[in-house]
């Protein structure tokens, strides 16, 4: 991409970004004051003034009364699709880009490369391949789910779980997601998908003997295999958290016992 470093007039810049949320006015004012003191990174613009990367800084600069910004001006005649891809790659790993914006960007890039597999798309964008179907899952959902995701009321995991269910059952799962957790939605989703299957066999104790000699045991009231799987997932998550906190196995068991008693 041939380019040159130059200064550009802030008032002449144009916007067409994959992201639609740029932070609160207070956030932008703080960023504007920071840019006024020192602009660390130049923005990237097309020759006609279209901002390819750095729209948030431009908006902040306008609020702060900054007239000029340092910019990399590309000489390439970039198409809208190419610009979207540059913006997506640049913004994807930023924590402040919403899942909704990522989904919209992914859909646009997918449309531009209809012949690409999910793996090819993931490799091109340098993201984990599992993220592609998760980001596109919202387009298999009823409009209410998309609106909830757009508003930030539900997360990507819940949307993905809801997308696995027929449209007729998605409203019920959406209500569950709005009032519970993504794990609860996953459990309820399995019930919907297995609705035509015979009732699950339930046990008060399930013991799995692994080839390593380790036994993984779960006990409770009327446990199904799905309950066992959910319990293992919850235990794994808690165990990893304890390990990251530096706890040993004995201490972790004690902590989890106390948490269970308090919850009861």
Phi and psi in degrees as GROMACS dihedral restraints (atoms count N, CA, C in turn):
[ dihedral_restraints ]
;  ai    aj    ak    al  type     phi  dphi    fc
    3     4     5     6     1   -59.3    20    10
    4     5     6     7     1   138.6    20    10
    6     7     8     9     1  -156.1    20    10
    7     8     9    10     1   168.6    20    10
    9    10    11    12     1  -141.4    20    10
   10    11    12    13     1   150.8    20    10
   12    13    14    15     1   -91.3    20    10
   13    14    15    16     1   127.5    20    10
   15    16    17    18     1  -152.3    20    10
   16    17    18    19     1   175.7    20    10
   18    19    20    21     1  -105.5    20    10
   19    20    21    22     1   142.8    20    10
   21    22    23    24     1  -126.2    20    10
   22    23    24    25     1   152.4    20    10
   24    25    26    27     1   -78.8    20    10
   25    26    27    28     1   122.3    20    10
   27    28    29    30     1   -60.3    20    10
   28    29    30    31     1   -39.5    20    10
   30    31    32    33     1   -68.3    20    10
   31    32    33    34     1   -18.6    20    10
   33    34    35    36     1   -93.2    20    10
   34    35    36    37     1    -2.7    20    10
   36    37    38    39     1   -78.7    20    10
   37    38    39    40     1   148.5    20    10
   39    40    41    42     1  -115.5    20    10
   40    41    42    43     1   153.6    20    10
   42    43    44    45     1  -119.7    20    10
   43    44    45    46     1   142.6    20    10
   45    46    47    48     1  -164.4    20    10
   46    47    48    49     1    73.1    20    10
   48    49    50    51     1  -103.3    20    10
   49    50    51    52     1   152.5    20    10
   51    52    53    54     1   -69.4    20    10
   52    53    54    55     1   -27.9    20    10
   54    55    56    57     1   -88.3    20    10
   55    56    57    58     1   144.4    20    10
   57    58    59    60     1  -116.7    20    10
   58    59    60    61     1   -12.6    20    10
   60    61    62    63     1  -113.1    20    10
   61    62    63    64     1   133.2    20    10
   63    64    65    66     1  -125.7    20    10
   64    65    66    67     1    16.1    20    10
   66    67    68    69     1    96.9    20    10
   67    68    69    70     1   169.1    20    10
   69    70    71    72     1   -74.7    20    10
   70    71    72    73     1   162.1    20    10
   72    73    74    75     1   -54.9    20    10
   73    74    75    76     1   -36.6    20    10
   75    76    77    78     1   -64.9    20    10
   76    77    78    79     1   -41.3    20    10
   78    79    80    81     1   -61.2    20    10
   79    80    81    82     1   -43.6    20    10
   81    82    83    84     1   -67.4    20    10
   82    83    84    85     1   -37.1    20    10
   84    85    86    87     1   -63.5    20    10
   85    86    87    88     1   -42.3    20    10
   87    88    89    90     1   -63.8    20    10
   88    89    90    91     1   -41.4    20    10
   90    91    92    93     1   -64.3    20    10
   91    92    93    94     1   -40.2    20    10
   93    94    95    96     1   -61.0    20    10
   94    95    96    97     1   -41.5    20    10
   96    97    98    99     1   -65.6    20    10
   97    98    99   100     1   -36.7    20    10
   99   100   101   102     1   -65.5    20    10
  100   101   102   103     1   -44.7    20    10
  102   103   104   105     1   -64.9    20    10
  103   104   105   106     1   -34.8    20    10
  105   106   107   108     1   -63.3    20    10
  106   107   108   109     1   -37.4    20    10
  108   109   110   111     1   -72.0    20    10
  109   110   111   112     1   -43.6    20    10
  111   112   113   114     1  -165.0    20    10
  112   113   114   115     1   124.5    20    10
  114   115   116   117     1   -91.9    20    10
  115   116   117   118     1   106.3    20    10
  117   118   119   120     1   -76.4    20    10
  118   119   120   121     1   -44.2    20    10
  120   121   122   123     1  -116.5    20    10
  121   122   123   124     1   130.6    20    10
  123   124   125   126     1   -71.0    20    10
  124   125   126   127     1   150.1    20    10
  126   127   128   129     1   -79.3    20    10
  127   128   129   130     1   168.7    20    10
  129   130   131   132     1  -118.7    20    10
  130   131   132   133     1   127.7    20    10
  132   133   134   135     1  -132.5    20    10
  133   134   135   136     1   154.6    20    10
  135   136   137   138     1   -83.6    20    10
  136   137   138   139     1   164.7    20    10
  138   139   140   141     1   -56.7    20    10
  139   140   141   142     1   -29.5    20    10
  141   142   143   144     1   -86.5    20    10
  142   143   144   145     1     4.5    20    10
  144   145   146   147     1    96.7    20    10
  145   146   147   148     1     1.8    20    10
  147   148   149   150     1   -72.8    20    10
  148   149   150   151     1   126.8    20    10
  150   151   152   153     1   -77.2    20    10
  151   152   153   154     1   118.9    20    10
  153   154   155   156     1   -88.4    20    10
  154   155   156   157     1   -41.2    20    10
  156   157   158   159     1  -146.3    20    10
  157   158   159   160     1   127.0    20    10
  159   160   161   162     1   118.5    20    10
  160   161   162   163     1    18.4    20    10
  162   163   164   165     1   -60.8    20    10
  163   164   165   166     1   -36.9    20    10
  165   166   167   168     1   -62.3    20    10
  166   167   168   169     1   -40.1    20    10
  168   169   170   171     1   -66.4    20    10
  169   170   171   172     1   -35.5    20    10
  171   172   173   174     1   -67.2    20    10
  172   173   174   175     1   -45.0    20    10
  174   175   176   177     1   -60.6    20    10
  175   176   177   178     1   -41.7    20    10
  177   178   179   180     1   -65.9    20    10
  178   179   180   181     1   -39.6    20    10
  180   181   182   183     1   -62.9    20    10
  181   182   183   184     1   -41.3    20    10
  183   184   185   186     1   -62.2    20    10
  184   185   186   187     1   -41.6    20    10
  186   187   188   189     1   -65.0    20    10
  187   188   189   190     1   -33.2    20    10
  189   190   191   192     1   -85.9    20    10
  190   191   192   193     1    -2.7    20    10
  192   193   194   195     1    78.6    20    10
  193   194   195   196     1    19.7    20    10
  195   196   197   198     1   -77.9    20    10
  196   197   198   199     1   130.2    20    10
  198   199   200   201     1   -90.3    20    10
  199   200   201   202     1   -32.1    20    10
  201   202   203   204     1  -132.6    20    10
  202   203   204   205     1   149.2    20    10
  204   205   206   207     1  -131.4    20    10
  205   206   207   208     1   150.9    20    10
  207   208   209   210     1   -76.0    20    10
  208   209   210   211     1   133.6    20    10
  210   211   212   213     1  -142.7    20    10
  211   212   213   214     1   148.7    20    10
  213   214   215   216     1   -92.3    20    10
  214   215   216   217     1   116.9    20    10
  216   217   218   219     1  -102.7    20    10
  217   218   219   220     1   117.2    20    10
  219   220   221   222     1   -84.7    20    10
  220   221   222   223     1   141.3    20    10
  222   223   224   225     1   -89.4    20    10
  223   224   225   226     1    -8.4    20    10
  225   226   227   228     1   -71.3    20    10
  226   227   228   229     1   148.1    20    10
  228   229   230   231     1   -91.2    20    10
  229   230   231   232     1    89.3    20    10
  231   232   233   234     1   -84.5    20    10
  232   233   234   235     1   137.8    20    10
  234   235   236   237     1   -78.8    20    10
  235   236   237   238     1   166.4    20    10
  237   238   239   240     1   -60.6    20    10
  238   239   240   241     1   -37.8    20    10
  240   241   242   243     1   -64.1    20    10
  241   242   243   244     1   -42.5    20    10
  243   244   245   246     1   -65.0    20    10
  244   245   246   247     1   -38.7    20    10
  246   247   248   249     1   -64.7    20    10
  247   248   249   250     1   -43.2    20    10
  249   250   251   252     1   -57.9    20    10
  250   251   252   253     1   -41.9    20    10
  252   253   254   255     1   -66.2    20    10
  253   254   255   256     1   -41.6    20    10
  255   256   257   258     1   -61.8    20    10
  256   257   258   259     1   -45.0    20    10
  258   259   260   261     1   -64.5    20    10
  259   260   261   262     1   -40.2    20    10
  261   262   263   264     1   -64.5    20    10
  262   263   264   265     1   -49.5    20    10
  264   265   266   267     1   -61.2    20    10
  265   266   267   268     1   -39.7    20    10
  267   268   269   270     1   -68.0    20    10
  268   269   270   271     1   -37.9    20    10
  270   271   272   273     1   -97.8    20    10
  271   272   273   274     1   -17.0    20    10
  273   274   275   276     1   -56.6    20    10
  274   275   276   277     1   -40.1    20    10
  276   277   278   279     1   -89.1    20    10
  277   278   279   280     1     5.5    20    10
  279   280   281   282     1   -79.8    20    10
  280   281   282   283     1   133.0    20    10
  282   283   284   285     1   -65.6    20    10
  283   284   285   286     1   -24.5    20    10
  285   286   287   288     1   -87.7    20    10
  286   287   288   289     1    -0.4    20    10
  288   289   290   291     1   -84.3    20    10
  289   290   291   292     1   122.9    20    10
  291   292   293   294     1   -72.2    20    10
  292   293   294   295     1   157.9    20    10
  294   295   296   297     1   -61.9    20    10
  295   296   297   298     1   -33.6    20    10
  297   298   299   300     1   -63.7    20    10
  298   299   300   301     1   -46.2    20    10
  300   301   302   303     1   -63.5    20    10
  301   302   303   304     1   -38.9    20    10
  303   304   305   306     1   -63.9    20    10
  304   305   306   307     1   -40.8    20    10
  306   307   308   309     1   -64.1    20    10
  307   308   309   310     1   -43.0    20    10
  309   310   311   312     1   -63.8    20    10
  310   311   312   313     1   -42.1    20    10
  312   313   314   315     1   -65.1    20    10
  313   314   315   316     1   -42.9    20    10
  315   316   317   318     1   -60.8    20    10
  316   317   318   319     1   -42.4    20    10
  318   319   320   321     1   -62.0    20    10
  319   320   321   322     1   -40.9    20    10
  321   322   323   324     1   -64.3    20    10
  322   323   324   325     1   -43.0    20    10
  324   325   326   327     1   -69.8    20    10
  325   326   327   328     1   -37.7    20    10
  327   328   329   330     1   -60.2    20    10
  328   329   330   331     1   -41.1    20    10
  330   331   332   333     1   -66.0    20    10
  331   332   333   334     1   -34.6    20    10
  333   334   335   336     1   -71.8    20    10
  334   335   336   337     1   -21.4    20    10
  336   337   338   339     1  -130.6    20    10
  337   338   339   340     1    61.8    20    10
  339   340   341   342     1   -60.8    20    10
  340   341   342   343     1   -24.8    20    10
  342   343   344   345     1   -86.9    20    10
  343   344   345   346     1    -3.6    20    10
  345   346   347   348     1   -81.7    20    10
  346   347   348   349     1   143.5    20    10
  348   349   350   351     1   -78.8    20    10
  349   350   351   352     1   167.1    20    10
  351   352   353   354     1   -60.2    20    10
  352   353   354   355     1   -36.7    20    10
  354   355   356   357     1   -64.8    20    10
  355   356   357   358     1   -42.9    20    10
  357   358   359   360     1   -63.5    20    10
  358   359   360   361     1   -41.1    20    10
  360   361   362   363     1   -64.9    20    10
  361   362   363   364     1   -42.4    20    10
  363   364   365   366     1   -65.0    20    10
  364   365   366   367     1   -42.5    20    10
  366   367   368   369     1   -62.8    20    10
  367   368   369   370     1   -41.6    20    10
  369   370   371   372     1   -63.7    20    10
  370   371   372   373     1   -38.6    20    10
  372   373   374   375     1   -91.9    20    10
  373   374   375   376     1    -0.9    20    10
  375   376   377   378     1    58.9    20    10
  376   377   378   379     1    47.3    20    10
  378   379   380   381     1  -128.2    20    10
  379   380   381   382     1   165.3    20    10
  381   382   383   384     1   -66.2    20    10
  382   383   384   385     1   136.6    20    10
  384   385   386   387     1   -59.9    20    10
  385   386   387   388     1   -29.2    20    10
  387   388   389   390     1   -67.5    20    10
  388   389   390   391     1   -19.3    20    10
  390   391   392   393     1   -73.1    20    10
  391   392   393   394     1   -25.1    20    10
  393   394   395   396     1   -64.2    20    10
  394   395   396   397     1   -56.6    20    10
  396   397   398   399     1   -64.2    20    10
  397   398   399   400     1   -29.7    20    10
  399   400   401   402     1   -67.9    20    10
  400   401   402   403     1   -41.8    20    10
  402   403   404   405     1   -70.4    20    10
  403   404   405   406     1   -31.9    20    10
  405   406   407   408     1   -85.1    20    10
  406   407   408   409     1    -7.2    20    10
  408   409   410   411     1   -60.2    20    10
  409   410   411   412     1   -32.6    20    10
  411   412   413   414     1   -61.4    20    10
  412   413   414   415     1   -25.0    20    10
  414   415   416   417     1   -79.7    20    10
  415   416   417   418     1    -2.7    20    10
  417   418   419   420     1  -105.1    20    10
  418   419   420   421     1    12.6    20    10
  420   421   422   423     1  -112.5    20    10
  421   422   423   424     1   163.3    20    10
  423   424   425   426     1   -68.1    20    10
  424   425   426   427     1   156.9    20    10
  426   427   428   429     1   -55.1    20    10
  427   428   429   430     1   -34.4    20    10
  429   430   431   432     1   -62.3    20    10
  430   431   432   433     1   -34.2    20    10
  432   433   434   435     1   -68.5    20    10
  433   434   435   436     1   -43.0    20    10
  435   436   437   438     1   -61.8    20    10
  436   437   438   439     1   -41.6    20    10
  438   439   440   441     1   -64.7    20    10
  439   440   441   442     1   -39.2    20    10
  441   442   443   444     1   -66.3    20    10
  442   443   444   445     1   -39.2    20    10
  444   445   446   447     1   -66.6    20    10
  445   446   447   448     1   -43.8    20    10
  447   448   449   450     1   -60.2    20    10
  448   449   450   451     1   -38.1    20    10
  450   451   452   453     1   -78.7    20    10
  451   452   453   454     1    -7.3    20    10
  453   454   455   456     1    81.1    20    10
  454   455   456   457     1    13.4    20    10
  456   457   458   459     1   -78.3    20    10
  457   458   459   460     1   -25.4    20    10
  459   460   461   462     1  -134.0    20    10
  460   461   462   463     1   154.1    20    10
  462   463   464   465     1   -96.5    20    10
  463   464   465   466     1   179.0    20    10
  465   466   467   468     1   -64.1    20    10
  466   467   468   469     1   -38.7    20    10
  468   469   470   471     1   -62.4    20    10
  469   470   471   472     1   -43.5    20    10
  471   472   473   474     1   -65.1    20    10
  472   473   474   475     1   -41.7    20    10
  474   475   476   477     1   -60.8    20    10
  475   476   477   478     1   -42.9    20    10
  477   478   479   480     1   -62.6    20    10
  478   479   480   481     1   -42.2    20    10
  480   481   482   483     1   -66.2    20    10
  481   482   483   484     1   -41.0    20    10
  483   484   485   486     1   -64.0    20    10
  484   485   486   487     1   -36.5    20    10
  486   487   488   489     1   -64.4    20    10
  487   488   489   490     1   -20.1    20    10
  489   490   491   492     1   -76.1    20    10
  490   491   492   493     1   -11.8    20    10
  492   493   494   495     1  -102.6    20    10
  493   494   495   496     1   150.2    20    10
  495   496   497   498     1   -58.3    20    10
  496   497   498   499     1   152.7    20    10
  498   499   500   501     1   -53.5    20    10
  499   500   501   502     1   -34.5    20    10
  501   502   503   504     1   -63.2    20    10
  502   503   504   505     1   -23.4    20    10
  504   505   506   507     1  -105.1    20    10
  505   506   507   508     1     0.2    20    10
  507   508   509   510     1   -73.8    20    10
  508   509   510   511     1   -32.7    20    10
  510   511   512   513     1   -62.3    20    10
  511   512   513   514     1   -39.9    20    10
  513   514   515   516     1   -64.3    20    10
  514   515   516   517     1   -42.2    20    10
  516   517   518   519     1   -69.0    20    10
  517   518   519   520     1   -34.0    20    10
  519   520   521   522     1   -61.6    20    10
  520   521   522   523     1   -44.0    20    10
  522   523   524   525     1   -60.4    20    10
  523   524   525   526     1   -39.2    20    10
  525   526   527   528     1   -64.4    20    10
  526   527   528   529     1   -40.8    20    10
  528   529   530   531     1   -66.6    20    10
  529   530   531   532     1   -36.7    20    10
  531   532   533   534     1   -71.5    20    10
  532   533   534   535     1   -21.5    20    10
  534   535   536   537     1  -118.0    20    10
  535   536   537   538     1     6.0    20    10
  537   538   539   540     1  -147.7    20    10
  538   539   540   541     1  -144.0    20    10
  540   541   542   543     1  -116.7    20    10
  541   542   543   544     1   165.4    20    10
  543   544   545   546     1   -64.2    20    10
  544   545   546   547     1   -31.7    20    10
  546   547   548   549     1   -65.3    20    10
  547   548   549   550     1   -38.8    20    10
  549   550   551   552     1   -65.5    20    10
  550   551   552   553     1   -37.6    20    10
  552   553   554   555     1   -64.5    20    10
  553   554   555   556     1   -41.0    20    10
  555   556   557   558     1   -61.7    20    10
  556   557   558   559     1   -43.2    20    10
  558   559   560   561     1   -64.1    20    10
  559   560   561   562     1   -44.0    20    10
  561   562   563   564     1   -67.2    20    10
  562   563   564   565     1   -35.5    20    10
  564   565   566   567     1   -62.9    20    10
  565   566   567   568     1   -39.4    20    10
  567   568   569   570     1   -63.0    20    10
  568   569   570   571     1   -35.4    20    10
  570   571   572   573     1   -64.8    20    10
  571   572   573   574     1   -40.5    20    10
  573   574   575   576     1   -64.5    20    10
  574   575   576   577     1   -45.2    20    10
  576   577   578   579     1   -70.0    20    10
  577   578   579   580     1   -26.0    20    10
  579   580   581   582     1  -102.4    20    10
  580   581   582   583     1    17.1    20    10
  582   583   584   585     1   -58.4    20    10
  583   584   585   586     1   -32.0    20    10
  585   586   587   588     1   -88.4    20    10
  586   587   588   589     1    -1.4    20    10
  588   589   590   591     1   -88.2    20    10
  589   590   591   592     1   150.7    20    10
  591   592   593   594     1   -58.7    20    10
  592   593   594   595     1   150.8    20    10
  594   595   596   597     1   -51.8    20    10
  595   596   597   598     1   139.9    20    10
  597   598   599   600     1   -69.7    20    10
  598   599   600   601     1   143.4    20    10
  600   601   602   603     1   -70.3    20    10
  601   602   603   604     1   134.1    20    10
  603   604   605   606     1  -122.7    20    10
  604   605   606   607     1   142.9    20    10
  606   607   608   609     1  -130.9    20    10
  607   608   609   610     1   159.0    20    10
  609   610   611   612     1   -86.9    20    10
  610   611   612   613     1   -14.1    20    10
  612   613   614   615     1  -150.1    20    10
  613   614   615   616     1   126.8    20    10
  615   616   617   618     1  -119.8    20    10
  616   617   618   619     1   124.9    20    10
  618   619   620   621     1  -123.4    20    10
  619   620   621   622     1   125.6    20    10
  621   622   623   624     1  -112.2    20    10
  622   623   624   625     1   120.3    20    10
  624   625   626   627     1   -96.6    20    10
  625   626   627   628     1   116.8    20    10
  627   628   629   630     1   -87.7    20    10
  628   629   630   631     1   160.3    20    10
  630   631   632   633     1   -64.8    20    10
  631   632   633   634     1   -18.1    20    10
  633   634   635   636     1   -79.1    20    10
  634   635   636   637     1    -6.9    20    10
  636   637   638   639     1    95.5    20    10
  637   638   639   640     1    -8.0    20    10
  639   640   641   642     1   -80.2    20    10
  640   641   642   643     1   140.2    20    10
  642   643   644   645     1  -110.5    20    10
  643   644   645   646     1   131.0    20    10
  645   646   647   648     1  -111.0    20    10
  646   647   648   649     1   115.0    20    10
  648   649   650   651     1  -118.2    20    10
  649   650   651   652     1   138.2    20    10
  651   652   653   654     1  -131.2    20    10
  652   653   654   655     1   136.3    20    10
  654   655   656   657     1  -133.0    20    10
  655   656   657   658     1   148.8    20    10
  657   658   659   660     1   174.2    20    10
  658   659   660   661     1  -165.5    20    10
  660   661   662   663     1   -93.7    20    10
  661   662   663   664     1   120.0    20    10
  663   664   665   666     1    51.9    20    10
  664   665   666   667     1    63.6    20    10
  666   667   668   669     1   -86.4    20    10
  667   668   669   670     1   131.3    20    10
  669   670   671   672     1   -96.4    20    10
  670   671   672   673     1   174.4    20    10
  672   673   674   675     1   -63.9    20    10
  673   674   675   676     1   -37.1    20    10
  675   676   677   678     1   -62.7    20    10
  676   677   678   679     1   -39.9    20    10
  678   679   680   681     1   -62.0    20    10
  679   680   681   682     1   -40.3    20    10
  681   682   683   684     1   -63.6    20    10
  682   683   684   685     1   -44.3    20    10
  684   685   686   687     1   -61.9    20    10
  685   686   687   688     1   -45.2    20    10
  687   688   689   690     1   -62.2    20    10
  688   689   690   691     1   -39.6    20    10
  690   691   692   693     1   -64.6    20    10
  691   692   693   694     1   -42.1    20    10
  693   694   695   696     1   -62.7    20    10
  694   695   696   697     1   -40.5    20    10
  696   697   698   699     1   -63.8    20    10
  697   698   699   700     1   -43.6    20    10
  699   700   701   702     1   -64.4    20    10
  700   701   702   703     1   -42.7    20    10
  702   703   704   705     1   -63.9    20    10
  703   704   705   706     1   -40.9    20    10
  705   706   707   708     1   -62.0    20    10
  706   707   708   709     1   -43.1    20    10
  708   709   710   711     1   -62.9    20    10
  709   710   711   712     1   -44.0    20    10
  711   712   713   714     1   -67.4    20    10
  712   713   714   715     1   -38.0    20    10
  714   715   716   717     1   -65.6    20    10
  715   716   717   718     1   -42.3    20    10
  717   718   719   720     1   -63.6    20    10
  718   719   720   721     1   -39.2    20    10
  720   721   722   723     1   -63.3    20    10
  721   722   723   724     1   -42.5    20    10
  723   724   725   726     1   -64.2    20    10
  724   725   726   727     1   -41.4    20    10
  726   727   728   729     1   -61.8    20    10
  727   728   729   730     1   -42.5    20    10
  729   730   731   732     1   -64.2    20    10
  730   731   732   733     1   -26.2    20    10
  732   733   734   735     1   -87.5    20    10
  733   734   735   736     1    -1.8    20    10
  735   736   737   738     1    84.1    20    10
  736   737   738   739     1    17.3    20    10
  738   739   740   741     1   -81.0    20    10
  739   740   741   742     1   151.1    20    10
  741   742   743   744     1   -93.8    20    10
  742   743   744   745     1   173.8    20    10
  744   745   746   747     1   -61.1    20    10
  745   746   747   748     1   -43.3    20    10
  747   748   749   750     1   -64.2    20    10
  748   749   750   751     1   -44.2    20    10
  750   751   752   753     1   -64.7    20    10
  751   752   753   754     1   -40.2    20    10
  753   754   755   756     1   -62.7    20    10
  754   755   756   757     1   -43.7    20    10
  756   757   758   759     1   -58.4    20    10
  757   758   759   760     1   -42.2    20    10
  759   760   761   762     1   -65.5    20    10
  760   761   762   763     1   -42.9    20    10
  762   763   764   765     1   -62.3    20    10
  763   764   765   766     1   -44.8    20    10
  765   766   767   768     1   -67.0    20    10
  766   767   768   769     1   -35.9    20    10
  768   769   770   771     1   -62.1    20    10
  769   770   771   772     1   -43.6    20    10
  771   772   773   774     1   -64.8    20    10
  772   773   774   775     1   -40.7    20    10
  774   775   776   777     1   -63.3    20    10
  775   776   777   778     1   -40.5    20    10
  777   778   779   780     1   -65.0    20    10
  778   779   780   781     1   -40.4    20    10
  780   781   782   783     1   -66.2    20    10
  781   782   783   784     1   -42.6    20    10
  783   784   785   786     1   -65.4    20    10
  784   785   786   787     1   -35.8    20    10
  786   787   788   789     1   -67.8    20    10
  787   788   789   790     1   -31.4    20    10
